[in-house]
Amino acid sequence: MYGESERLVREEERKRITGLSRSTVWRLEREGNFPQRRLAGKNSCGWLLSDLLLWMHEGRW
């Protein structure tokens, strides 16, 4: 079983965790400086919590 950090985080929660606006995240994603989104179904996606926490810990922003 995966731990809590392996759950998928949607946009609203991602914003609370990182404090970054949607447009800033899009820019960082295009530059390759933000974790990749994961597909959660046909019409939804999100980020692994563990990816976001690692990204913040490493200070890549």
PDB file of N, H, CA, C and O in Angstrom:
ATOM      1  N   MET A   1       0.841  -1.186   0.000  1.00  0.00           N
ATOM      2  CA  MET A   1       0.000   0.000   0.000  1.00  0.00           C
ATOM      3  C   MET A   1       0.883   1.244   0.000  1.00  0.00           C
ATOM      4  O   MET A   1       1.903   1.308   0.685  1.00  0.00           O
ATOM      5  N   TYR A   2       0.463   2.223  -0.782  1.00  0.00           N
ATOM      6  H   TYR A   2      -0.366   2.172  -1.339  1.00  0.00           H
ATOM      7  CA  TYR A   2       1.213   3.464  -0.858  1.00  0.00           C
ATOM      8  C   TYR A   2       0.922   4.333   0.356  1.00  0.00           C
ATOM      9  O   TYR A   2      -0.161   4.272   0.938  1.00  0.00           O
ATOM     10  N   GLY A   3       1.901   5.138   0.723  1.00  0.00           N
ATOM     11  H   GLY A   3       2.780   5.188   0.250  1.00  0.00           H
ATOM     12  CA  GLY A   3       1.721   6.043   1.842  1.00  0.00           C
ATOM     13  C   GLY A   3       0.947   7.279   1.440  1.00  0.00           C
ATOM     14  O   GLY A   3       0.615   7.461   0.268  1.00  0.00           O
ATOM     15  N   GLU A   4       0.663   8.115   2.397  1.00  0.00           N
ATOM     16  H   GLU A   4       0.933   7.967   3.349  1.00  0.00           H
ATOM     17  CA  GLU A   4      -0.081   9.356   2.172  1.00  0.00           C
ATOM     18  C   GLU A   4       0.593  10.237   1.133  1.00  0.00           C
ATOM     19  O   GLU A   4      -0.093  10.935   0.385  1.00  0.00           O
ATOM     20  N   SER A   5       1.920  10.221   1.068  1.00  0.00           N
ATOM     21  H   SER A   5       2.477   9.654   1.675  1.00  0.00           H
ATOM     22  CA  SER A   5       2.623  11.107   0.137  1.00  0.00           C
ATOM     23  C   SER A   5       2.496  10.654  -1.310  1.00  0.00           C
ATOM     24  O   SER A   5       2.917  11.377  -2.213  1.00  0.00           O
ATOM     25  N   GLU A   6       1.924   9.472  -1.558  1.00  0.00           N
ATOM     26  H   GLU A   6       1.581   8.884  -0.824  1.00  0.00           H
ATOM     27  CA  GLU A   6       1.752   8.989  -2.925  1.00  0.00           C
ATOM     28  C   GLU A   6       0.374   9.300  -3.488  1.00  0.00           C
ATOM     29  O   GLU A   6       0.033   8.842  -4.579  1.00  0.00           O
ATOM     30  N   ARG A   7      -0.409  10.062  -2.767  1.00  0.00           N
ATOM     31  H   ARG A   7      -0.132  10.433  -1.881  1.00  0.00           H
ATOM     32  CA  ARG A   7      -1.739  10.386  -3.287  1.00  0.00           C
ATOM     33  C   ARG A   7      -1.655  11.528  -4.297  1.00  0.00           C
ATOM     34  O   ARG A   7      -0.690  12.292  -4.317  1.00  0.00           O
ATOM     35  N   LEU A   8      -2.676  11.625  -5.123  1.00  0.00           N
ATOM     36  H   LEU A   8      -3.460  11.004  -5.106  1.00  0.00           H
ATOM     37  CA  LEU A   8      -2.722  12.642  -6.155  1.00  0.00           C
ATOM     38  C   LEU A   8      -3.303  13.936  -5.593  1.00  0.00           C
ATOM     39  O   LEU A   8      -4.313  13.918  -4.889  1.00  0.00           O
ATOM     40  N   VAL A   9      -2.669  15.040  -5.905  1.00  0.00           N
ATOM     41  H   VAL A   9      -1.848  15.055  -6.477  1.00  0.00           H
ATOM     42  CA  VAL A   9      -3.083  16.361  -5.443  1.00  0.00           C
ATOM     43  C   VAL A   9      -3.658  17.114  -6.637  1.00  0.00           C
ATOM     44  O   VAL A   9      -3.024  17.196  -7.689  1.00  0.00           O
ATOM     45  N   ARG A  10      -4.850  17.660  -6.474  1.00  0.00           N
ATOM     46  H   ARG A  10      -5.364  17.593  -5.619  1.00  0.00           H
ATOM     47  CA  ARG A  10      -5.493  18.427  -7.539  1.00  0.00           C
ATOM     48  C   ARG A  10      -5.094  19.902  -7.422  1.00  0.00           C
ATOM     49  O   ARG A  10      -4.403  20.290  -6.480  1.00  0.00           O
ATOM     50  N   GLU A  11      -5.528  20.712  -8.375  1.00  0.00           N
ATOM     51  H   GLU A  11      -6.089  20.397  -9.140  1.00  0.00           H
ATOM     52  CA  GLU A  11      -5.085  22.102  -8.510  1.00  0.00           C
ATOM     53  C   GLU A  11      -5.282  22.938  -7.245  1.00  0.00           C
ATOM     54  O   GLU A  11      -4.357  23.625  -6.811  1.00  0.00           O
ATOM     55  N   GLU A  12      -6.459  22.889  -6.659  1.00  0.00           N
ATOM     56  H   GLU A  12      -7.210  22.331  -7.012  1.00  0.00           H
ATOM     57  CA  GLU A  12      -6.729  23.740  -5.491  1.00  0.00           C
ATOM     58  C   GLU A  12      -5.781  23.417  -4.327  1.00  0.00           C
ATOM     59  O   GLU A  12      -5.255  24.321  -3.679  1.00  0.00           O
ATOM     60  N   GLU A  13      -5.573  22.138  -4.075  1.00  0.00           N
ATOM     61  H   GLU A  13      -6.001  21.404  -4.602  1.00  0.00           H
ATOM     62  CA  GLU A  13      -4.669  21.742  -2.995  1.00  0.00           C
ATOM     63  C   GLU A  13      -3.219  22.052  -3.361  1.00  0.00           C
ATOM     64  O   GLU A  13      -2.432  22.438  -2.497  1.00  0.00           O
ATOM     65  N   ARG A  14      -2.863  21.887  -4.630  1.00  0.00           N
ATOM     66  H   ARG A  14      -3.502  21.573  -5.332  1.00  0.00           H
ATOM     67  CA  ARG A  14      -1.506  22.217  -5.093  1.00  0.00           C
ATOM     68  C   ARG A  14      -1.198  23.679  -4.809  1.00  0.00           C
ATOM     69  O   ARG A  14      -0.093  24.023  -4.387  1.00  0.00           O
ATOM     70  N   LYS A  15      -2.179  24.530  -5.043  1.00  0.00           N
ATOM     71  H   LYS A  15      -3.076  24.251  -5.385  1.00  0.00           H
ATOM     72  CA  LYS A  15      -1.994  25.961  -4.797  1.00  0.00           C
ATOM     73  C   LYS A  15      -1.776  26.240  -3.311  1.00  0.00           C
ATOM     74  O   LYS A  15      -0.938  27.067  -2.952  1.00  0.00           O
ATOM     75  N   ARG A  16      -2.527  25.555  -2.445  1.00  0.00           N
ATOM     76  H   ARG A  16      -3.208  24.884  -2.736  1.00  0.00           H
ATOM     77  CA  ARG A  16      -2.347  25.735  -0.991  1.00  0.00           C
ATOM     78  C   ARG A  16      -0.975  25.243  -0.540  1.00  0.00           C
ATOM     79  O   ARG A  16      -0.343  25.861   0.317  1.00  0.00           O
ATOM     80  N   ILE A  17      -0.516  24.136  -1.113  1.00  0.00           N
ATOM     81  H   ILE A  17      -1.029  23.635  -1.810  1.00  0.00           H
ATOM     82  CA  ILE A  17       0.763  23.553  -0.709  1.00  0.00           C
ATOM     83  C   ILE A  17       1.936  24.408  -1.167  1.00  0.00           C
ATOM     84  O   ILE A  17       2.842  24.690  -0.383  1.00  0.00           O
ATOM     85  N   THR A  18       1.925  24.821  -2.429  1.00  0.00           N
ATOM     86  H   THR A  18       1.189  24.591  -3.066  1.00  0.00           H
ATOM     87  CA  THR A  18       3.078  25.533  -2.992  1.00  0.00           C
ATOM     88  C   THR A  18       2.988  27.044  -2.847  1.00  0.00           C
ATOM     89  O   THR A  18       4.013  27.724  -2.813  1.00  0.00           O
ATOM     90  N   GLY A  19       1.773  27.577  -2.762  1.00  0.00           N
ATOM     91  H   GLY A  19       0.940  27.024  -2.790  1.00  0.00           H
ATOM     92  CA  GLY A  19       1.601  29.021  -2.713  1.00  0.00           C
ATOM     93  C   GLY A  19       1.793  29.698  -4.056  1.00  0.00           C
ATOM     94  O   GLY A  19       1.852  30.925  -4.131  1.00  0.00           O
ATOM     95  N   LEU A  20       1.894  28.901  -5.131  1.00  0.00           N
ATOM     96  H   LEU A  20       1.846  27.904  -5.071  1.00  0.00           H
ATOM     97  CA  LEU A  20       2.130  29.447  -6.466  1.00  0.00           C
ATOM     98  C   LEU A  20       0.835  29.530  -7.258  1.00  0.00           C
ATOM     99  O   LEU A  20      -0.036  28.667  -7.142  1.00  0.00           O
ATOM    100  N   SER A  21       0.720  30.581  -8.065  1.00  0.00           N
ATOM    101  H   SER A  21       1.427  31.281  -8.159  1.00  0.00           H
ATOM    102  CA  SER A  21      -0.453  30.730  -8.913  1.00  0.00           C
ATOM    103  C   SER A  21      -0.428  29.710 -10.045  1.00  0.00           C
ATOM    104  O   SER A  21       0.608  29.116 -10.342  1.00  0.00           O
ATOM    105  N   ARG A  22      -1.579  29.518 -10.667  1.00  0.00           N
ATOM    106  H   ARG A  22      -2.421  30.001 -10.425  1.00  0.00           H
ATOM    107  CA  ARG A  22      -1.690  28.586 -11.785  1.00  0.00           C
ATOM    108  C   ARG A  22      -0.769  28.995 -12.933  1.00  0.00           C
ATOM    109  O   ARG A  22      -0.112  28.144 -13.533  1.00  0.00           O
ATOM    110  N   SER A  23      -0.718  30.295 -13.244  1.00  0.00           N
ATOM    111  H   SER A  23      -1.251  30.987 -12.757  1.00  0.00           H
ATOM    112  CA  SER A  23       0.120  30.744 -14.359  1.00  0.00           C
ATOM    113  C   SER A  23       1.608  30.544 -14.068  1.00  0.00           C
ATOM    114  O   SER A  23       2.374  30.222 -14.977  1.00  0.00           O
ATOM    115  N   THR A  24       2.024  30.728 -12.829  1.00  0.00           N
ATOM    116  H   THR A  24       1.402  30.990 -12.091  1.00  0.00           H
ATOM    117  CA  THR A  24       3.424  30.489 -12.468  1.00  0.00           C
ATOM    118  C   THR A  24       3.769  29.017 -12.615  1.00  0.00           C
ATOM    119  O   THR A  24       4.841  28.677 -13.114  1.00  0.00           O
ATOM    120  N   VAL A  25       2.868  28.142 -12.186  1.00  0.00           N
ATOM    121  H   VAL A  25       1.996  28.419 -11.781  1.00  0.00           H
ATOM    122  CA  VAL A  25       3.104  26.705 -12.319  1.00  0.00           C
ATOM    123  C   VAL A  25       3.183  26.320 -13.789  1.00  0.00           C
ATOM    124  O   VAL A  25       4.048  25.529 -14.167  1.00  0.00           O
ATOM    125  N   TRP A  26       2.306  26.858 -14.623  1.00  0.00           N
ATOM    126  H   TRP A  26       1.604  27.500 -14.316  1.00  0.00           H
ATOM    127  CA  TRP A  26       2.356  26.551 -16.063  1.00  0.00           C
ATOM    128  C   TRP A  26       3.705  26.962 -16.648  1.00  0.00           C
ATOM    129  O   TRP A  26       4.300  26.225 -17.435  1.00  0.00           O
ATOM    130  N   ARG A  27       4.181  28.148 -16.256  1.00  0.00           N
ATOM    131  H   ARG A  27       3.697  28.746 -15.617  1.00  0.00           H
ATOM    132  CA  ARG A  27       5.479  28.612 -16.762  1.00  0.00           C
ATOM    133  C   ARG A  27       6.601  27.686 -16.304  1.00  0.00           C
ATOM    134  O   ARG A  27       7.446  27.287 -17.104  1.00  0.00           O
ATOM    135  N   LEU A  28       6.609  27.346 -15.016  1.00  0.00           N
ATOM    136  H   LEU A  28       5.923  27.670 -14.365  1.00  0.00           H
ATOM    137  CA  LEU A  28       7.637  26.445 -14.487  1.00  0.00           C
ATOM    138  C   LEU A  28       7.572  25.072 -15.154  1.00  0.00           C
ATOM    139  O   LEU A  28       8.608  24.463 -15.420  1.00  0.00           O
ATOM    140  N   GLU A  29       6.366  24.585 -15.424  1.00  0.00           N
ATOM    141  H   GLU A  29       5.525  25.080 -15.207  1.00  0.00           H
ATOM    142  CA  GLU A  29       6.215  23.300 -16.117  1.00  0.00           C
ATOM    143  C   GLU A  29       6.810  23.369 -17.518  1.00  0.00           C
ATOM    144  O   GLU A  29       7.530  22.460 -17.932  1.00  0.00           O
ATOM    145  N   ARG A  30       6.519  24.427 -18.238  1.00  0.00           N
ATOM    146  H   ARG A  30       5.935  25.166 -17.901  1.00  0.00           H
ATOM    147  CA  ARG A  30       7.067  24.586 -19.600  1.00  0.00           C
ATOM    148  C   ARG A  30       8.586  24.636 -19.581  1.00  0.00           C
ATOM    149  O   ARG A  30       9.235  24.129 -20.495  1.00  0.00           O
ATOM    150  N   GLU A  31       9.158  25.243 -18.547  1.00  0.00           N
ATOM    151  H   GLU A  31       8.631  25.654 -17.804  1.00  0.00           H
ATOM    152  CA  GLU A  31      10.615  25.347 -18.419  1.00  0.00           C
ATOM    153  C   GLU A  31      11.241  24.061 -17.887  1.00  0.00           C
ATOM    154  O   GLU A  31      12.465  23.940 -17.855  1.00  0.00           O
ATOM    155  N   GLY A  32      10.420  23.105 -17.471  1.00  0.00           N
ATOM    156  H   GLY A  32       9.426  23.203 -17.496  1.00  0.00           H
ATOM    157  CA  GLY A  32      10.926  21.857 -16.905  1.00  0.00           C
ATOM    158  C   GLY A  32      11.347  21.985 -15.451  1.00  0.00           C
ATOM    159  O   GLY A  32      12.133  21.179 -14.954  1.00  0.00           O
ATOM    160  N   ASN A  33      10.821  23.004 -14.766  1.00  0.00           N
ATOM    161  H   ASN A  33      10.183  23.659 -15.170  1.00  0.00           H
ATOM    162  CA  ASN A  33      11.208  23.280 -13.381  1.00  0.00           C
ATOM    163  C   ASN A  33      10.108  23.003 -12.366  1.00  0.00           C
ATOM    164  O   ASN A  33      10.118  23.566 -11.271  1.00  0.00           O
ATOM    165  N   PHE A  34       9.164  22.144 -12.719  1.00  0.00           N
ATOM    166  H   PHE A  34       9.156  21.688 -13.609  1.00  0.00           H
ATOM    167  CA  PHE A  34       8.082  21.789 -11.809  1.00  0.00           C
ATOM    168  C   PHE A  34       7.724  20.337 -12.074  1.00  0.00           C
ATOM    169  O   PHE A  34       7.831  19.880 -13.212  1.00  0.00           O
ATOM    170  N   PRO A  35       7.299  19.595 -11.047  1.00  0.00           N
ATOM    171  CA  PRO A  35       6.945  18.182 -11.246  1.00  0.00           C
ATOM    172  C   PRO A  35       5.886  18.005 -12.333  1.00  0.00           C
ATOM    173  O   PRO A  35       5.009  18.852 -12.504  1.00  0.00           O
ATOM    174  N   GLN A  36       5.978  16.912 -13.053  1.00  0.00           N
ATOM    175  H   GLN A  36       6.690  16.224 -12.914  1.00  0.00           H
ATOM    176  CA  GLN A  36       5.023  16.613 -14.111  1.00  0.00           C
ATOM    177  C   GLN A  36       3.675  16.238 -13.529  1.00  0.00           C
ATOM    178  O   GLN A  36       3.581  15.616 -12.471  1.00  0.00           O
ATOM    179  N   ARG A  37       2.635  16.634 -14.246  1.00  0.00           N
ATOM    180  H   ARG A  37       2.711  17.139 -15.106  1.00  0.00           H
ATOM    181  CA  ARG A  37       1.282  16.229 -13.876  1.00  0.00           C
ATOM    182  C   ARG A  37       1.095  14.759 -14.213  1.00  0.00           C
ATOM    183  O   ARG A  37       1.735  14.230 -15.122  1.00  0.00           O
ATOM    184  N   ARG A  38       0.224  14.119 -13.483  1.00  0.00           N
ATOM    185  H   ARG A  38      -0.296  14.549 -12.745  1.00  0.00           H
ATOM    186  CA  ARG A  38      -0.132  12.713 -13.718  1.00  0.00           C
ATOM    187  C   ARG A  38      -1.603  12.649 -14.099  1.00  0.00           C
ATOM    188  O   ARG A  38      -2.431  13.353 -13.520  1.00  0.00           O
ATOM    189  N   LEU A  39      -1.920  11.823 -15.053  1.00  0.00           N
ATOM    190  H   LEU A  39      -1.247  11.251 -15.523  1.00  0.00           H
ATOM    191  CA  LEU A  39      -3.312  11.639 -15.441  1.00  0.00           C
ATOM    192  C   LEU A  39      -4.053  10.884 -14.345  1.00  0.00           C
ATOM    193  O   LEU A  39      -3.557   9.896 -13.805  1.00  0.00           O
ATOM    194  N   ALA A  40      -5.249  11.367 -14.030  1.00  0.00           N
ATOM    195  H   ALA A  40      -5.652  12.170 -14.469  1.00  0.00           H
ATOM    196  CA  ALA A  40      -6.066  10.729 -13.008  1.00  0.00           C
ATOM    197  C   ALA A  40      -7.344  10.158 -13.617  1.00  0.00           C
ATOM    198  O   ALA A  40      -8.190   9.617 -12.904  1.00  0.00           O
ATOM    199  N   GLY A  41      -7.478  10.276 -14.905  1.00  0.00           N
ATOM    200  H   GLY A  41      -6.791  10.715 -15.485  1.00  0.00           H
ATOM    201  CA  GLY A  41      -8.662   9.806 -15.611  1.00  0.00           C
ATOM    202  C   GLY A  41      -8.705  10.464 -16.974  1.00  0.00           C
ATOM    203  O   GLY A  41      -7.729  11.078 -17.404  1.00  0.00           O
ATOM    204  N   LYS A  42      -9.830  10.338 -17.654  1.00  0.00           N
ATOM    205  H   LYS A  42     -10.623   9.839 -17.305  1.00  0.00           H
ATOM    206  CA  LYS A  42      -9.952  10.917 -18.989  1.00  0.00           C
ATOM    207  C   LYS A  42      -9.813  12.436 -18.985  1.00  0.00           C
ATOM    208  O   LYS A  42      -9.166  13.013 -19.859  1.00  0.00           O
ATOM    209  N   ASN A  43     -10.420  13.068 -18.006  1.00  0.00           N
ATOM    210  H   ASN A  43     -10.947  12.600 -17.296  1.00  0.00           H
ATOM    211  CA  ASN A  43     -10.490  14.529 -18.007  1.00  0.00           C
ATOM    212  C   ASN A  43      -9.902  15.176 -16.765  1.00  0.00           C
ATOM    213  O   ASN A  43     -10.250  16.309 -16.436  1.00  0.00           O
ATOM    214  N   SER A  44      -9.029  14.485 -16.081  1.00  0.00           N
ATOM    215  H   SER A  44      -8.746  13.563 -16.348  1.00  0.00           H
ATOM    216  CA  SER A  44      -8.461  15.083 -14.870  1.00  0.00           C
ATOM    217  C   SER A  44      -6.999  14.685 -14.703  1.00  0.00           C
ATOM    218  O   SER A  44      -6.541  13.656 -15.200  1.00  0.00           O
ATOM    219  N   CYS A  45      -6.299  15.535 -13.991  1.00  0.00           N
ATOM    220  H   CYS A  45      -6.671  16.371 -13.587  1.00  0.00           H
ATOM    221  CA  CYS A  45      -4.890  15.271 -13.718  1.00  0.00           C
ATOM    222  C   CYS A  45      -4.533  15.919 -12.389  1.00  0.00           C
ATOM    223  O   CYS A  45      -5.326  16.661 -11.810  1.00  0.00           O
ATOM    224  N   GLY A  46      -3.343  15.630 -11.923  1.00  0.00           N
ATOM    225  H   GLY A  46      -2.699  15.027 -12.394  1.00  0.00           H
ATOM    226  CA  GLY A  46      -2.864  16.194 -10.669  1.00  0.00           C
ATOM    227  C   GLY A  46      -1.398  15.867 -10.502  1.00  0.00           C
ATOM    228  O   GLY A  46      -0.755  15.371 -11.427  1.00  0.00           O
ATOM    229  N   TRP A  47      -0.876  16.141  -9.342  1.00  0.00           N
ATOM    230  H   TRP A  47      -1.399  16.544  -8.591  1.00  0.00           H
ATOM    231  CA  TRP A  47       0.528  15.905  -9.034  1.00  0.00           C
ATOM    232  C   TRP A  47       0.614  14.939  -7.870  1.00  0.00           C
ATOM    233  O   TRP A  47      -0.251  14.937  -6.994  1.00  0.00           O
ATOM    234  N   LEU A  48       1.648  14.121  -7.855  1.00  0.00           N
ATOM    235  H   LEU A  48       2.351  14.122  -8.567  1.00  0.00           H
ATOM    236  CA  LEU A  48       1.881  13.289  -6.680  1.00  0.00           C
ATOM    237  C   LEU A  48       2.348  14.193  -5.546  1.00  0.00           C
ATOM    238  O   LEU A  48       3.222  15.038  -5.740  1.00  0.00           O
ATOM    239  N   LEU A  49       1.774  14.016  -4.382  1.00  0.00           N
ATOM    240  H   LEU A  49       1.064  13.330  -4.225  1.00  0.00           H
ATOM    241  CA  LEU A  49       2.163  14.815  -3.228  1.00  0.00           C
ATOM    242  C   LEU A  49       3.655  14.663  -2.966  1.00  0.00           C
ATOM    243  O   LEU A  49       4.326  15.640  -2.635  1.00  0.00           O
ATOM    244  N   SER A  50       4.175  13.461  -3.110  1.00  0.00           N
ATOM    245  H   SER A  50       3.629  12.668  -3.380  1.00  0.00           H
ATOM    246  CA  SER A  50       5.607  13.234  -2.874  1.00  0.00           C
ATOM    247  C   SER A  50       6.467  14.040  -3.840  1.00  0.00           C
ATOM    248  O   SER A  50       7.526  14.534  -3.454  1.00  0.00           O
ATOM    249  N   ASP A  51       6.029  14.183  -5.095  1.00  0.00           N
ATOM    250  H   ASP A  51       5.169  13.782  -5.409  1.00  0.00           H
ATOM    251  CA  ASP A  51       6.776  14.988  -6.067  1.00  0.00           C
ATOM    252  C   ASP A  51       6.794  16.457  -5.663  1.00  0.00           C
ATOM    253  O   ASP A  51       7.827  17.120  -5.751  1.00  0.00           O
ATOM    254  N   LEU A  52       5.644  16.961  -5.217  1.00  0.00           N
ATOM    255  H   LEU A  52       4.805  16.422  -5.145  1.00  0.00           H
ATOM    256  CA  LEU A  52       5.573  18.366  -4.792  1.00  0.00           C
ATOM    257  C   LEU A  52       6.436  18.621  -3.562  1.00  0.00           C
ATOM    258  O   LEU A  52       7.147  19.624  -3.493  1.00  0.00           O
ATOM    259  N   LEU A  53       6.371  17.712  -2.592  1.00  0.00           N
ATOM    260  H   LEU A  53       5.793  16.898  -2.648  1.00  0.00           H
ATOM    261  CA  LEU A  53       7.157  17.891  -1.368  1.00  0.00           C
ATOM    262  C   LEU A  53       8.653  17.832  -1.652  1.00  0.00           C
ATOM    263  O   LEU A  53       9.422  18.604  -1.078  1.00  0.00           O
ATOM    264  N   LEU A  54       9.069  16.934  -2.525  1.00  0.00           N
ATOM    265  H   LEU A  54       8.445  16.307  -2.991  1.00  0.00           H
ATOM    266  CA  LEU A  54      10.481  16.844  -2.901  1.00  0.00           C
ATOM    267  C   LEU A  54      10.917  18.109  -3.625  1.00  0.00           C
ATOM    268  O   LEU A  54      11.989  18.645  -3.345  1.00  0.00           O
ATOM    269  N   TRP A  55      10.104  18.585  -4.546  1.00  0.00           N
ATOM    270  H   TRP A  55       9.234  18.150  -4.774  1.00  0.00           H
ATOM    271  CA  TRP A  55      10.399  19.804  -5.298  1.00  0.00           C
ATOM    272  C   TRP A  55      10.586  20.981  -4.341  1.00  0.00           C
ATOM    273  O   TRP A  55      11.520  21.766  -4.499  1.00  0.00           O
ATOM    274  N   MET A  56       9.705  21.107  -3.351  1.00  0.00           N
ATOM    275  H   MET A  56       8.946  20.469  -3.222  1.00  0.00           H
ATOM    276  CA  MET A  56       9.815  22.199  -2.386  1.00  0.00           C
ATOM    277  C   MET A  56      11.045  22.025  -1.502  1.00  0.00           C
ATOM    278  O   MET A  56      11.743  22.999  -1.218  1.00  0.00           O
ATOM    279  N   HIS A  57      11.315  20.809  -1.068  1.00  0.00           N
ATOM    280  H   HIS A  57      10.748  20.019  -1.298  1.00  0.00           H
ATOM    281  CA  HIS A  57      12.472  20.529  -0.206  1.00  0.00           C
ATOM    282  C   HIS A  57      13.786  20.856  -0.917  1.00  0.00           C
ATOM    283  O   HIS A  57      14.726  21.358  -0.302  1.00  0.00           O
ATOM    284  N   GLU A  58      13.840  20.568  -2.207  1.00  0.00           N
ATOM    285  H   GLU A  58      13.076  20.161  -2.707  1.00  0.00           H
ATOM    286  CA  GLU A  58      15.059  20.829  -2.975  1.00  0.00           C
ATOM    287  C   GLU A  58      15.203  22.292  -3.361  1.00  0.00           C
ATOM    288  O   GLU A  58      16.244  22.693  -3.882  1.00  0.00           O
ATOM    289  N   GLY A  59      14.172  23.097  -3.113  1.00  0.00           N
ATOM    290  H   GLY A  59      13.326  22.772  -2.689  1.00  0.00           H
ATOM    291  CA  GLY A  59      14.248  24.528  -3.392  1.00  0.00           C
ATOM    292  C   GLY A  59      14.442  24.857  -4.857  1.00  0.00           C
ATOM    293  O   GLY A  59      15.190  25.775  -5.192  1.00  0.00           O
ATOM    294  N   ARG A  60      13.782  24.125  -5.730  1.00  0.00           N
ATOM    295  H   ARG A  60      13.174  23.379  -5.458  1.00  0.00           H
ATOM    296  CA  ARG A  60      13.944  24.336  -7.176  1.00  0.00           C
ATOM    297  C   ARG A  60      13.238  25.575  -7.694  1.00  0.00           C
ATOM    298  O   ARG A  60      13.273  25.846  -8.894  1.00  0.00           O
ATOM    299  N   TRP A  61      12.620  26.307  -6.846  1.00  0.00           N
ATOM    300  H   TRP A  61      12.591  26.088  -5.871  1.00  0.00           H
ATOM    301  CA  TRP A  61      11.890  27.491  -7.273  1.00  0.00           C
ATOM    302  C   TRP A  61      12.568  28.702  -6.766  1.00  0.00           C
ATOM    303  O   TRP A  61      12.111  29.817  -7.016  1.00  0.00           O
TER     304      TRP A  61
END
